[in-house]
Amino acid sequence: MELKNLSWNERIANKNNHPLLLKSLRGLIVSKSGCGKTTLLLNLLLQLGWLDYSKLSVFGQSLFQSEYKILIKGFEEQLPMEMTMNIFENRDEILREQISPNELIHELAKNRKTRSKEPIECNFYESADDVPDPKEISLEHKNLMIFDDLLLQKQNAS
C-alpha cells in the first residue's frame, strides 16, 4: 500500500521520513531491559532515509552507555550517519583490535574529505528538568526528541 502525503500543514509536508512512517510522528519503544530497544533507536536515527530531522535532543540518565557515547561523538565530529553506523556494524572487529570507538571516530573525521551534508544540531541532557516547554521549540527545525528512562528518576509532586 502506498502512503500518500495528504497534509495541508507545510511543515509536516516537508518532512521526508521513510514511507512506512508518518510525516509527523510520536512513538514509544517499550519493552524489558536487554531486548534491543537501543538498537532499534540507533537504527532509526542512523539509517539513511528513516527519520528526517535537523535538530536532535536526547534526554536520558543512561548517556554514559557506550552506544550513546559513540552517537554523541559521531554527531560532535559531524561524521556522516553511514560512517557512524559502520562503527556499530564493525563492533566485533573494533573490540578485537582494542580500538577506542571515540578515537576511531575522531580519526575518521580528521581524515575524511567531506562532512555531513547538513550537520544535525544535537543536544544531550541527563535531567528531565532540561526538557523545554513545547512553546519554546523552534518550528523552523525538524525536531526529534528522545526521552530515555527519565521516569526512573525521582518525580516532583508539583
Contact map, one row per residue, 1 for C-alpha under 8 A:
11100000000000000000000000000000000000000000000000000000000000000000000000000000000000000000000000000000000000000000000000000000000000000000000000000000000000
11110000000000000010000000000000000000000000000000000000000000000000000000000000000000000000000000000000000000000000000000000000000000000000000000000000000000
11111000000000000011000000000000000000000000000000000000000000000000000000000000000000000000000000000000000000000000000000000000000000000000000000000000000000
01111100000000000000000000000000000000000000000000000000000000000000000000000000000000000000000000000000000000000000000000000000000000000000000000000000000000
00111110000010000000001000000000000000000000000000000000000000000000000000000000000000000000000000000000000000000000000000000000000000000000000000000000000000
00011111000010000000000000000000000000000000000000000000000000000000000000000000000000000000000000000000000000000000000000000000000000000000000000000000000000
00001111110110000000000000000000000000000000000000000000000000000000000000000000000000000000000000000000000000000000000000000000000000000000000000000000000000
00000111110010000000000000000000000000000000000000000000000000000000000000000000000000000000000000000000000000000000000000000000000000000000000000000000000000
00000011111110000000000000000000000000000000000000000000000000000000000000000000000000000000000000000000000000000000000000000000000000000000000000000000000000
00000011111111000000000000000000000000000000000000000000000000000000000000000000000000000000000000000000000000000000000000000000000000000000000000000000000000
00000000111111100000000000000000000000000000000000000000000000000000000000000000000000000000000000000000000000000000000000000000000000000010000000000000000000
00000010111111100000001100000000000000000000000000000000000000000000000000000000000000000000000000000000000000000000000000000000000000000000000000000000000000
00001111111111100000001000000000000000000000000000000000000000000000000000000000000000000000000000000000000000000000000000000000000000000000000000000000000000
00000000011111110000000000000000000000000000000000000000000000000000000000000000000000000000000000000000000000000000000000000000000000000000000000000000000000
00000000001111111000001100000000000000000000000000011000000000000000000000000000000000000000000000000000000000000000000000000000000000000000010000000000000000
00000000000001111100001000000000000000000000000010110000000000000000000000000000000000000000000000000000000000000000000000000000000000000000000000000000000000
00000000000000111110111000000000000000000000000011110000000000000000000000000000000000000000000000000000000000000000000000000000000000000000000000000000000000
00000000000000011111110000000000000000000000000011100000000000000000000000000000000000000000000000000000000000000000000000000000000000000000000000000000000000
01100000000000001111110000000000000000000000000000000000000000000000000000000000000000000000000000000000000000000000000000000000000000000000000000000000000000
00100000000000000111110000000000000000000000000000000000000000000000000000000000000000000000000000000000000000000000000000000000000000000000000000000000000000
00000000000000001111111010000000000000000000000001000000000000000000000000000000000000000000000000000000000000000000000000000000000000000000000000000000000000
00000000000000001111111110000000000000000000000000000000000000000000000000000000000000000000000000000000000000000000000000000000000000000000000000000000000000
00001000000110111000111110000000000000000000000000000000000000000000000000000000000000000000000000000000000000000000000000000000000000000000000000000000000000
00000000000100100000011111000000000000000000000000000000000000000000000000000000000000000000000000000000000000000000000000000000000000000000000000000000000000
00000000000000000000111111100000000000000000000000000000000000000000000000000000000000000000000000000000000000000000000000000000000000000000000000000000000000
00000000000000000000000111110000000000000000000000000000000000000000000000000000000000000000000000000000000000000000000000000000000000000000000000000000000000
00000000000000000000000011111000000000000000000000000000000000000000000000000000000000000000000000000000000000000000000000000000000000000000000000000000000000
00000000000000000000000001111100000000000000000000000000000000000000000000000000000000000000000000000000000000000000000000000000000000000000000000000000000000
00000000000000000000000000111110000010000000000000000000000000000000000000000000000000000000000000000000000000000000000000000000000000000000000000000000000000
00000000000000000000000000011111000010000000000000000000000000000000000000000000000000000000000000000000000000000000000000000000000000000000000000000000000000
00000000000000000000000000001111101010000000000000000000000000000000000000000000000000000000000000000000000000000000000000000000000000000000000000000000000000
00000000000000000000000000000111111000000000000000000000000000000000000000000000000000000000000000000000000000000000000000000000000000000000000000000000000000
00000000000000000000000000000011111100000000000000000000000000000000000000000000000000000000000000000000000000000000000000000000000000000000000000000000000000
00000000000000000000000000000001111110000000000000000000000000000000000000000000000000000000000000000000000000000000000000000000000000000000000000000000000000
00000000000000000000000000000011111110000000000000000000000000000000000000000000000000000000000000000000000000000000000000000000000000000000000000000000000000
00000000000000000000000000000000111111110000000000000000000000000000000000000000000000000000000000000000000000000000000000000000000000000000000000000000000000
00000000000000000000000000001110011111111000000000000000000000000000000000000000000000000000000000000000000000000000000000000000000000000000000000000000000000
00000000000000000000000000000000000111111100000000000000000000000010000000000000000000000000000000000000000000000000000000000000000000000000000000000000000000
00000000000000000000000000000000000111111110000000000000000000000000000000000000000000000000000000000000000000000000000000000000000000000000000000000000000000
00000000000000000000000000000000000111111111000000000000000000000000000000000000000000000000000000000000000000000000000000000000000000000000000000000000000000
00000000000000000000000000000000000011111111100000000000000000000000000000000000000000000000000000000000000000000000000000000000000000000000000000000000000000
00000000000000000000000000000000000001111111111000000000000000000000000000000000000000000000000000000000000000000000000000000000000000000000000000000000000000
00000000000000000000000000000000000000111111111000000000000000000000000000000000000000000000000000000000000000000000000000000000000000000000000000000000000000
00000000000000000000000000000000000000011111111001100000000000000000000000000000000000000000000000000000000000000000000000000000000000000000000000000000000000
00000000000000000000000000000000000000001111111001100000000000000000000000000000000000000000000000000000000000000000000000000000000000000000000000000000000000
00000000000000000000000000000000000000000111111101000000000000000000000000000000110110000000000000000000000000000000000000000000000000000000000000000000000000
00000000000000000000000000000000000000000111111111100000000000000000000000000000110010000000000000000000000000000000000000000000000000000000000000000000000000
00000000000000000000000000000000000000000000011111100000000000000000000000000000110000000000000000000000000000000000000000000000000000000000000000000000000000
00000000000000011100000000000000000000000000001111110000000000000000000000000000000000000000000000000000000000000000000000000000000000000000000000000000000000
00000000000000001100100000000000000000000001111111110000000000000000000000000000000000000000000000000000000000000000000000000000000000000000000000000000000000
00000000000000011100000000000000000000000001101111111000000000000000000000000000000000000000000000000000000000000000000000000000000000000000000000000000000000
00000000000000111000000000000000000000000000000011111100000000000000000000000000000000000000000000000000000000000000000000000000000000000000010000000000000000
00000000000000100000000000000000000000000000000000111111000000000000000000000000000000000000000000000000000000000000000100000000000000000000111100000000000000
00000000000000000000000000000000000000000000000000011111000000000000000000000000000000000000000000000000000000000000011110000000000000000000111100000000000000
00000000000000000000000000000000000000000000000000001111100000000000000000000000000000000000000000000000000000000000000111000000000000000000111100000000000000
00000000000000000000000000000000000000000000000000001111110000000000000000000000000000000000000000000000000000000000000111100000000000000000001111000000000000
00000000000000000000000000000000000000000000000000000011111000000000000000000000000000000000000000000000000000000000000001111000000000000000001111000000000000
00000000000000000000000000000000000000000000000000000001111100000000000000000000000000000000000000000000000000000000000001111000000000000000000011110000000000
00000000000000000000000000000000000000000000000000000000111110000000000000000000000000000000000000000000000000000000000000011111011000000000000011110100000000
00000000000000000000000000000000000000000000000000000000011111100000000000000000000000000000000000000000000000000000000000011111000000000000000000111100000000
00000000000000000000000000000000000000000000000000000000001111110000000000000000000000000000000000000000000000000000000000000110000000000000000000011100000000
00000000000000000000000000000000000000000000000000000000000111111001000000000000000000000000000000000000000000000000000000000100000000000000000000011000000000
00000000000000000000000000000000000000000000000000000000000111111001100000000000000000000000000000000000000000000000000000010100000000000000000000000000000000
00000000000000000000000000000000000000000000000000000000000011111101100000000000000000000000000000000000000000000000000000000000000000000000000000000000000000
00000000000000000000000000000000000000000000000000000000000001111111100000000000000000000000000000000000000000000000000000000000000000000000000000000000000000
00000000000000000000000000000000000000000000000000000000000000011111110000000000000000000000000000000000000000000000000000000000000000000000000000000000000000
00000000000000000000000000000000000001000000000000000000000000001111111000000000000000000000000000000000000000000000000000000000000000000000000000000000000000
00000000000000000000000000000000000000000000000000000000000001111111111100000000000000000000000000000000000000000000000000000000000000000000000000000000000000
00000000000000000000000000000000000000000000000000000000000000111111111110000000000000000000000000000100000000000000000000000000000000000000000000000000000000
00000000000000000000000000000000000000000000000000000000000000000111111111000000000100000000000000001100000000000000000000000000000000000000000000000000000000
00000000000000000000000000000000000000000000000000000000000000000011111111100000000100000000000000000000000000000000000000000000000000000000000000000000000000
00000000000000000000000000000000000000000000000000000000000000000001111111110000000000000000000000000000000000000000000000010000000000000000000000000000000000
00000000000000000000000000000000000000000000000000000000000000000000111111111000000000000000000000000100110000000000000000000000000000000000000000000000000000
00000000000000000000000000000000000000000000000000000000000000000000011111111111100100000000000000000000100000000000000000000000000000000000000000000000000000
00000000000000000000000000000000000000000000000000000000000000000000001111111110000000000000000000000000000000000000001101000000000000000000000000000000000000
00000000000000000000000000000000000000000000000000000000000000000000000111111110000000000000000000000000000000000000000000000000000000000000000000000000000000
00000000000000000000000000000000000000000000000000000000000000000000000011111110000000000000000000000000110010000000000000000000000000000000000000000000000000
00000000000000000000000000000000000000000000000000000000000000000000000001111111000000000000000000000000000010000011001100000000000000000000000000000000000000
00000000000000000000000000000000000000000000000000000000000000000000000001111111101100000000000000000000100110000011000000000000000000000000000000000000000000
00000000000000000000000000000000000000000000000000000000000000000000000001000111111100000000000000000000000000000011100000000000000000000000000000000000000000
00000000000000000000000000000000000000000000011100000000000000000000000001000011111110000000000000000000000000000001000000000000000000000000000000000000000000
00000000000000000000000000000000000000000000011100000000000000000000000000000001111111000000000000000000000000000000000000000000000000000000000000000000000000
00000000000000000000000000000000000000000000000000000000000000000000000000000011111111100000000000000000000000000000000000000000000000000000000000000000000000
00000000000000000000000000000000000000000000010000000000000000000000011001000011111111110000000000000000100000000000000000000000000000000000000000000000000000
00000000000000000000000000000000000000000000011000000000000000000000000000000000111111111000000000000000000000000000000000000000000000000000000000000000000000
00000000000000000000000000000000000000000000000000000000000000000000000000000000011111111100000000000000000000000000000000000000000000000000000000000000000000
00000000000000000000000000000000000000000000000000000000000000000000000000000000001111111110010000001000100000000000000000000000000000000000000000000000000000
00000000000000000000000000000000000000000000000000000000000000000000000000000000000111111110000000000000000000000000000000000000000000000000000000000000000000
00000000000000000000000000000000000000000000000000000000000000000000000000000000000011111110000000000000000000000000000000000000000000000000000000000000000000
00000000000000000000000000000000000000000000000000000000000000000000000000000000000001111111110000000000000000000000000000000000000000000000000000000000000000
00000000000000000000000000000000000000000000000000000000000000000000000000000000000000111111111000000000000000000000000000000000000000000000000000000000000000
00000000000000000000000000000000000000000000000000000000000000000000000000000000000000000111111100000000000000000000000000000000000000000000000000000000000000
00000000000000000000000000000000000000000000000000000000000000000000000000000000000000000111111110000000000000000000000000000000000000000000000000000000000000
00000000000000000000000000000000000000000000000000000000000000000000000000000000000000100111111111111000000000000000000000000000000000000000000000000000000000
00000000000000000000000000000000000000000000000000000000000000000000000000000000000000000011111111100000000000000000000000000000000000000000000000000000000000
00000000000000000000000000000000000000000000000000000000000000000000000000000000000000000001111111100000000000000000000000000000000000000000000000000000000000
00000000000000000000000000000000000000000000000000000000000000000000000000000000000000000000111111100000000000000000000000000000000000000000000000000000000000
00000000000000000000000000000000000000000000000000000000000000000000000000000000000000000000011111110000000000000000000000000000000000000000000000000000000000
00000000000000000000000000000000000000000000000000000000000000000000000000000000000000000000011111111011000000000000000000000000000000000000000000000000000000
00000000000000000000000000000000000000000000000000000000000000000000000000000000000000000000010001111111000000000000000000000000000000000000000000000000000000
00000000000000000000000000000000000000000000000000000000000000000000010000000000000000100000010000111111100000000000000000000000000000000000000000000000000000
00000000000000000000000000000000000000000000000000000000000000000000110010000000000000000000000000011111110000000000000000000000000000000000000000000000000000
00000000000000000000000000000000000000000000000000000000000000000000000000000000000000000000000000111111111000000000000000000000000000000000000000000000000000
00000000000000000000000000000000000000000000000000000000000000000000000000000000000000000000000000111111111100000000000000000000000000000000000000000000000000
00000000000000000000000000000000000000000000000000000000000000000000000011001010000100100000000000001111111110000000000000000000000000000000000000000000000000
00000000000000000000000000000000000000000000000000000000000000000000000010001000000000000000000000000111111111000000000000000000000000000000000000000000000000
00000000000000000000000000000000000000000000000000000000000000000000000000000000000000000000000000000011111111100000000000000000000000000000000000000000000000
00000000000000000000000000000000000000000000000000000000000000000000000000000010000000000000000000000001111111110000000000000000000000000000000000000000000000
00000000000000000000000000000000000000000000000000000000000000000000000000001110000000000000000000000000111111110010000000000000000000000000000000000000000000
00000000000000000000000000000000000000000000000000000000000000000000000000000000000000000000000000000000011111110000000000000000000000000000000000000000000000
00000000000000000000000000000000000000000000000000000000000000000000000000000000000000000000000000000000001111111000000000000000000000000000000000000000000000
00000000000000000000000000000000000000000000000000000000000000000000000000000000000000000000000000000000000111111110000000000000000000000000000000000000000000
00000000000000000000000000000000000000000000000000000000000000000000000000000000000000000000000000000000000000111110000000000000000000000000000000000000000000
00000000000000000000000000000000000000000000000000000000000000000000000000000000000000000000000000000000000000011111000000000000000000000000000000000000000000
00000000000000000000000000000000000000000000000000000000000000000000000000000111000000000000000000000000000010011111101000000000000000000000000000000000000000
00000000000000000000000000000000000000000000000000000000000000000000000000000111100000000000000000000000000000000111111000000000000000000000000000000000000000
00000000000000000000000000000000000000000000000000000000000000000000000000000001000000000000000000000000000000000011111000000000000000000000000000000000000000
00000000000000000000000000000000000000000000000000000100000000000000000000000000000000000000000000000000000000000001111100000000000000000000000000000000000000
00000000000000000000000000000000000000000000000000000100000000000000000000100100000000000000000000000000000000000011111110000000000000000000000000000000000000
00000000000000000000000000000000000000000000000000001111000000000000000000100100000000000000000000000000000000000000011111000000000000000000000000000000000000
00000000000000000000000000000000000000000000000000000111000000000000000000000000000000000000000000000000000000000000001111100000000000000000000000000000000000
00000000000000000000000000000000000000000000000000000011110000000000000000100000000000000000000000000000000000000000000111110000000000000000000000000000000000
00000000000000000000000000000000000000000000000000000001110000000000000000000000000000000000000000000000000000000000000011111000000000000000000000000000000000
00000000000000000000000000000000000000000000000000000000111100100000000100000000000000000000000000000000000000000000000001111100000000000000000000000000000000
00000000000000000000000000000000000000000000000000000000111100000000000000000000000000000000000000000000000000000000000000111111010000000000000000000000000000
00000000000000000000000000000000000000000000000000000000001111100000000000000000000000000000000000000000000000000000000000011111010000000000000000000000000000
00000000000000000000000000000000000000000000000000000000001110000000000000000000000000000000000000000000000000000000000000001111111000000000000000000100000000
00000000000000000000000000000000000000000000000000000000001100000000000000000000000000000000000000000000000000000000000000001111111000000000000000000100000000
00000000000000000000000000000000000000000000000000000000000000000000000000000000000000000000000000000000000000000000000000000011111000000000000000000000000000
00000000000000000000000000000000000000000000000000000000001000000000000000000000000000000000000000000000000000000000000000001111111100000000000000000000000000
00000000000000000000000000000000000000000000000000000000001000000000000000000000000000000000000000000000000000000000000000000011111110000000000000000000000000
00000000000000000000000000000000000000000000000000000000000000000000000000000000000000000000000000000000000000000000000000000000011111011000000000000000000000
00000000000000000000000000000000000000000000000000000000000000000000000000000000000000000000000000000000000000000000000000000000001111111000000000000000000000
00000000000000000000000000000000000000000000000000000000000000000000000000000000000000000000000000000000000000000000000000000000000111111000000000000000000000
00000000000000000000000000000000000000000000000000000000000000000000000000000000000000000000000000000000000000000000000000000000000011111000000000000000000000
00000000000000000000000000000000000000000000000000000000000000000000000000000000000000000000000000000000000000000000000000000000000111111100000000000000000000
00000000000000000000000000000000000000000000000000000000000000000000000000000000000000000000000000000000000000000000000000000000000111111110000000000000000000
00000000000000000000000000000000000000000000000000000000000000000000000000000000000000000000000000000000000000000000000000000000000000011111100000000000000000
00000000001000000000000000000000000000000000000000000000000000000000000000000000000000000000000000000000000000000000000000000000000000001111111000000000000000
00000000000000000000000000000000000000000000000000000000000000000000000000000000000000000000000000000000000000000000000000000000000000000111110000000000000000
00000000000000000000000000000000000000000000000000001110000000000000000000000000000000000000000000000000000000000000000000000000000000000111111000000000000000
00000000000000100000000000000000000000000000000000011110000000000000000000000000000000000000000000000000000000000000000000000000000000000011111100000000000000
00000000000000000000000000000000000000000000000000001111100000000000000000000000000000000000000000000000000000000000000000000000000000000010111110000000000000
00000000000000000000000000000000000000000000000000001111100000000000000000000000000000000000000000000000000000000000000000000000000000000000011111000000000000
00000000000000000000000000000000000000000000000000000001111000000000000000000000000000000000000000000000000000000000000000000000000000000000001111100000000000
00000000000000000000000000000000000000000000000000000001111000000000000000000000000000000000000000000000000000000000000000000000000000000000000111110000000000
00000000000000000000000000000000000000000000000000000000011100000000000000000000000000000000000000000000000000000000000000000000000000000000000011111100000000
00000000000000000000000000000000000000000000000000000000011111000000000000000000000000000000000000000000000000000000000000000000000000000000000001111100000000
00000000000000000000000000000000000000000000000000000000000111000000000000000000000000000000000000000000000000000000000000000000000000000000000000111111000000
00000000000000000000000000000000000000000000000000000000001110000000000000000000000000000000000000000000000000000000000000000011000000000000000000111111100000
00000000000000000000000000000000000000000000000000000000000000000000000000000000000000000000000000000000000000000000000000000000000000000000000000001111111000
00000000000000000000000000000000000000000000000000000000000000000000000000000000000000000000000000000000000000000000000000000000000000000000000000001111110000
00000000000000000000000000000000000000000000000000000000000000000000000000000000000000000000000000000000000000000000000000000000000000000000000000000111111000
00000000000000000000000000000000000000000000000000000000000000000000000000000000000000000000000000000000000000000000000000000000000000000000000000000011111100
00000000000000000000000000000000000000000000000000000000000000000000000000000000000000000000000000000000000000000000000000000000000000000000000000000010111110
00000000000000000000000000000000000000000000000000000000000000000000000000000000000000000000000000000000000000000000000000000000000000000000000000000000011111
00000000000000000000000000000000000000000000000000000000000000000000000000000000000000000000000000000000000000000000000000000000000000000000000000000000001111
00000000000000000000000000000000000000000000000000000000000000000000000000000000000000000000000000000000000000000000000000000000000000000000000000000000000111
